[in-house]
């Protein structure tokens, strides 16, 4: 992995964590960690558009991990 790839990957993770929705952004590190993988898996094309990521996560709700589903239900 090149340094550029590592920096880009870190930037993408930070963007997803910060922008998946206000609930995720304000949640605990554990809550954000619960949905980061699902956001990349199902909604990467929507990054960095917060409303589109949020809508995508809701559309893909049945595919999400149990931990991420719990975060979304609470938000």
Z-matrix of the N, CA and C atoms (Angstrom, degrees):
N
C 1 1.448
C 2 1.524 1 107.84
N 3 1.298 2 115.61 1 130.46
C 4 1.453 3 119.92 2 178.22
C 5 1.518 4 110.57 3 -81.63
N 6 1.312 5 115.93 4 162.50
C 7 1.465 6 120.13 5 177.90
C 8 1.517 7 109.70 6 -61.52
N 9 1.316 8 116.67 7 -40.39
C 10 1.472 9 119.97 8 179.71
C 11 1.524 10 110.86 9 -60.51
N 12 1.328 11 117.05 10 -42.88
C 13 1.461 12 120.64 11 178.84
C 14 1.519 13 111.30 12 -63.70
N 15 1.322 14 116.18 13 -41.05
C 16 1.467 15 120.11 14 179.26
C 17 1.522 16 110.83 15 -64.38
N 18 1.320 17 117.05 16 -42.60
C 19 1.464 18 120.97 17 179.09
C 20 1.520 19 109.98 18 -65.25
N 21 1.315 20 117.14 19 -45.04
C 22 1.458 21 121.22 20 179.23
C 23 1.530 22 110.59 21 -61.66
N 24 1.324 23 116.60 22 -44.24
C 25 1.463 24 120.20 23 178.56
C 26 1.512 25 111.54 24 -61.54
N 27 1.314 26 116.78 25 -42.43
C 28 1.465 27 120.68 26 178.11
C 29 1.518 28 111.21 27 -63.55
N 30 1.321 29 116.60 28 -40.16
C 31 1.461 30 120.53 29 179.21
C 32 1.522 31 110.89 30 -64.76
N 33 1.314 32 116.93 31 -40.15
C 34 1.465 33 120.41 32 179.35
C 35 1.523 34 110.26 33 -65.82
N 36 1.320 35 117.32 34 -44.57
C 37 1.463 36 120.59 35 178.61
C 38 1.520 37 109.99 36 -59.91
N 39 1.323 38 116.71 37 -45.51
C 40 1.467 39 120.51 38 179.78
C 41 1.523 40 110.76 39 -61.26
N 42 1.328 41 116.87 40 -40.79
C 43 1.462 42 120.75 41 179.52
C 44 1.521 43 111.07 42 -64.24
N 45 1.316 44 116.81 43 -44.83
C 46 1.464 45 120.08 44 -179.88
C 47 1.515 46 110.50 45 -63.48
N 48 1.310 47 116.00 46 -46.46
C 49 1.462 48 119.16 47 -179.25
C 50 1.515 49 110.70 48 -61.23
N 51 1.319 50 116.13 49 -41.50
C 52 1.459 51 119.88 50 -176.58
C 53 1.519 52 113.12 51 -77.55
N 54 1.331 53 117.32 52 -20.78
C 55 1.450 54 117.28 53 -169.92
C 56 1.520 55 116.75 54 -121.88
N 57 1.327 56 119.87 55 0.36
C 58 1.463 57 117.76 56 -177.33
C 59 1.510 58 112.01 57 -61.99
N 60 1.288 59 117.83 58 -33.84
C 61 1.459 60 124.13 59 169.92
C 62 1.508 61 107.32 60 -179.76
N 63 1.318 62 116.26 61 164.59
C 64 1.454 63 119.08 62 179.59
C 65 1.529 64 110.30 63 -62.03
N 66 1.302 65 117.60 64 -35.88
C 67 1.466 66 119.67 65 -179.84
C 68 1.517 67 110.83 66 -63.44
N 69 1.332 68 116.49 67 -42.56
C 70 1.456 69 119.37 68 179.13
C 71 1.525 70 110.23 69 -67.78
N 72 1.322 71 116.30 70 -43.03
C 73 1.461 72 120.60 71 -177.71
C 74 1.514 73 111.21 72 -63.74
N 75 1.323 74 117.81 73 -33.18
C 76 1.450 75 121.25 74 -178.74
C 77 1.520 76 112.09 75 -91.62
N 78 1.306 77 117.58 76 -7.09
C 79 1.452 78 121.09 77 -176.94
C 80 1.517 79 112.19 78 -74.79
N 81 1.308 80 113.75 79 179.00
C 82 1.449 81 120.45 80 178.59
C 83 1.521 82 109.98 81 -72.96
N 84 1.323 83 117.32 82 163.46
C 85 1.468 84 119.18 83 175.15
C 86 1.533 85 111.38 84 -56.99
N 87 1.312 86 116.94 85 -34.58
C 88 1.467 87 120.47 86 179.29
C 89 1.528 88 110.95 87 -66.25
N 90 1.329 89 117.12 88 -40.45
C 91 1.465 90 120.60 89 178.53
C 92 1.524 91 110.70 90 -65.93
N 93 1.328 92 116.89 91 -43.59
C 94 1.465 93 119.74 92 178.51
C 95 1.524 94 110.17 93 -63.85
N 96 1.319 95 116.78 94 -41.64
C 97 1.463 96 120.25 95 179.67
C 98 1.529 97 111.34 96 -63.34
N 99 1.327 98 116.67 97 -32.11
C 100 1.466 99 120.87 98 -179.09
C 101 1.519 100 112.01 99 -63.06
N 102 1.334 101 118.11 100 -29.32
C 103 1.465 102 120.72 101 -174.31
C 104 1.528 103 114.82 102 -110.14
N 105 1.296 104 119.03 103 -10.71
C 106 1.458 105 120.33 104 -176.37
C 107 1.528 106 111.77 105 -58.88
N 108 1.321 107 117.30 106 -47.68
C 109 1.468 108 120.52 107 179.96
C 110 1.517 109 112.19 108 -61.31
N 111 1.316 110 116.43 109 -42.39
C 112 1.466 111 120.51 110 178.63
C 113 1.526 112 111.10 111 -65.87
N 114 1.321 113 117.11 112 -38.31
C 115 1.465 114 120.22 113 178.73
C 116 1.526 115 110.16 114 -61.99
N 117 1.327 116 116.94 115 -43.94
C 118 1.463 117 119.90 116 177.35
C 119 1.524 118 110.98 117 -66.03
N 120 1.313 119 116.51 118 -43.16
C 121 1.463 120 121.50 119 -175.34
C 122 1.525 121 112.25 120 -65.25
N 123 1.317 122 117.59 121 -44.75
C 124 1.463 123 120.68 122 -171.58
C 125 1.526 124 115.00 123 -107.90
N 126 1.328 125 118.12 124 -19.48
C 127 1.461 126 119.44 125 -170.35
C 128 1.525 127 114.50 126 -132.20
N 129 1.306 128 117.81 127 17.75
C 130 1.471 129 121.24 128 -177.06
C 131 1.524 130 112.09 129 -57.48
N 132 1.319 131 117.44 130 -33.71
C 133 1.463 132 120.34 131 -178.82
C 134 1.524 133 112.23 132 -66.64
N 135 1.316 134 116.98 133 -18.34
C 136 1.462 135 120.78 134 -177.34
C 137 1.534 136 113.18 135 -91.07
N 138 1.313 137 117.25 136 -11.42
C 139 1.464 138 121.23 137 -178.57
C 140 1.513 139 108.77 138 -66.85
N 141 1.304 140 120.88 139 131.11
C 142 1.459 141 131.71 140 12.81
C 143 1.528 142 114.16 141 -106.50
N 144 1.319 143 119.46 142 20.25
C 145 1.464 144 122.68 143 -176.82
C 146 1.530 145 110.52 144 -76.47
N 147 1.329 146 116.35 145 103.30
C 148 1.469 147 121.82 146 -174.56
C 149 1.525 148 113.10 147 -56.44
N 150 1.328 149 119.72 148 -50.36
C 151 1.470 150 118.28 149 179.93
C 152 1.527 151 112.93 150 -60.38
N 153 1.322 152 117.60 151 -37.87
C 154 1.470 153 120.30 152 179.42
C 155 1.521 154 111.64 153 -69.82
N 156 1.328 155 117.65 154 -38.19
C 157 1.459 156 120.11 155 177.28
C 158 1.523 157 109.51 156 -63.84
N 159 1.315 158 116.40 157 -45.56
C 160 1.458 159 120.56 158 179.95
C 161 1.522 160 110.60 159 -60.43
N 162 1.318 161 117.10 160 -46.22
C 163 1.467 162 120.80 161 178.33
C 164 1.523 163 111.02 162 -62.29
N 165 1.311 164 116.57 163 -41.86
C 166 1.470 165 121.19 164 179.69
C 167 1.522 166 111.09 165 -62.35
N 168 1.322 167 116.67 166 -42.72
C 169 1.462 168 119.75 167 179.66
C 170 1.529 169 110.15 168 -63.62
N 171 1.306 170 117.20 169 -38.61
C 172 1.470 171 120.56 170 179.19
C 173 1.538 172 110.79 171 -69.66
N 174 1.335 173 117.77 172 -39.97
C 175 1.467 174 121.47 173 177.83
C 176 1.527 175 110.43 174 -62.73
N 177 1.325 176 116.06 175 -37.28
C 178 1.466 177 121.35 176 -178.06
C 179 1.533 178 112.90 177 -94.23
N 180 1.307 179 116.86 178 17.43
C 181 1.462 180 121.78 179 -174.53
C 182 1.531 181 112.54 180 -49.60
N 183 1.314 182 118.28 181 -44.44
C 184 1.469 183 121.49 182 -177.51
C 185 1.519 184 112.99 183 -65.11
N 186 1.324 185 117.99 184 -20.98
C 187 1.459 186 122.26 185 179.76
C 188 1.529 187 112.93 186 -90.70
N 189 1.318 188 117.23 187 -14.71
C 190 1.459 189 121.03 188 -174.22
C 191 1.524 190 111.99 189 -69.86
N 192 1.318 191 114.10 190 156.81
C 193 1.459 192 119.72 191 176.14
C 194 1.524 193 109.04 192 -64.72
N 195 1.328 194 117.12 193 153.59
C 196 1.470 195 119.59 194 178.57
C 197 1.534 196 112.67 195 -55.89
N 198 1.321 197 117.07 196 -38.42
C 199 1.463 198 120.01 197 -179.43
C 200 1.528 199 111.44 198 -64.91
N 201 1.317 200 117.04 199 -41.64
C 202 1.466 201 120.44 200 179.06
C 203 1.526 202 110.42 201 -69.39
N 204 1.325 203 117.65 202 -40.07
C 205 1.464 204 120.32 203 176.61
C 206 1.525 205 110.46 204 -55.73
N 207 1.316 206 116.46 205 -42.08
C 208 1.465 207 120.29 206 -179.75
C 209 1.519 208 111.12 207 -62.72
N 210 1.336 209 117.21 208 -38.53
C 211 1.464 210 121.16 209 178.78
C 212 1.525 211 109.90 210 -65.92
N 213 1.321 212 117.19 211 -43.94
C 214 1.463 213 120.73 212 -177.63
C 215 1.526 214 110.71 213 -67.38
N 216 1.307 215 117.67 214 -41.01
C 217 1.462 216 120.91 215 179.48
C 218 1.531 217 110.31 216 -60.63
N 219 1.327 218 116.78 217 -37.59
C 220 1.463 219 121.22 218 -179.16
C 221 1.518 220 112.70 219 -74.51
N 222 1.343 221 118.02 220 -18.88
C 223 1.471 222 119.83 221 -176.09
C 224 1.508 223 112.18 222 -88.12
